[in-house]
Amino acid sequence: MRTIIYGGAVSLDGFLAGTDDALDWLHFSADVQAVMAESLKDVDTILMGRKTYAIAAAEGGSGKPRKKRSRATPPPMRTYVFSRTLPSIDAPGVELVRGDAVAFVRDLKAKPGKKICLMGGGELATSLIAAGLVDEIGLNIHPILLGAGVPAFRDPGVRVRLTLTENRILDGGCVLASYKVLT
């Protein structure tokens, strides 16, 4: 069974993005690049919701081939975007999933492959956490209180117990915190 890891950068008060999807508060350093490269080396699949995909595509991270790849940039991966409203996606290596996300991911998790990265998107993450499909949660906690924005976690309807597996300070006062989901 494959491992699903939910993670990303969050403010100290738990937001993935500020109001209007603002990301101007993110501190992106060599430390963060190294952590991302290390965590993605064992990943071959990325899951994201429509809103996260729109932001990633605007930033050039839609799964489209890049012209030049740095050492920290992982090879292209299979990306699944979950949306009931997008009519289609025209990007190599990116597949639109319009059906039941939980059933699709449960089936995907049972297939052979490397780890699966669930990026951003508190709504998609909530449904997968509630279904017991998320195995690990990794957060790059930034030293800022946004007060409002896109929450990293919504109410999954159940308590989710975690155990800390790693924590360390990153450049800029960020804290990397990784947890295993207890079943």
Secondary structure, DSSP 8 states (H G I E B T S, - for coil): ---EEEEEEEETTSEEE-GGG--TT----HHHHHHHHHHHTTEEEEEEEHHHHHHHHHTT-SS---SS--TTS----EEEEE-SS------TTEEEE-S-HHHHHHHHHHSS-SEEEEES-HHHHHHHHHTT---EEEEEEES---SSSEES----SS---EEEEEEEEEGGGEEEEEEEE--
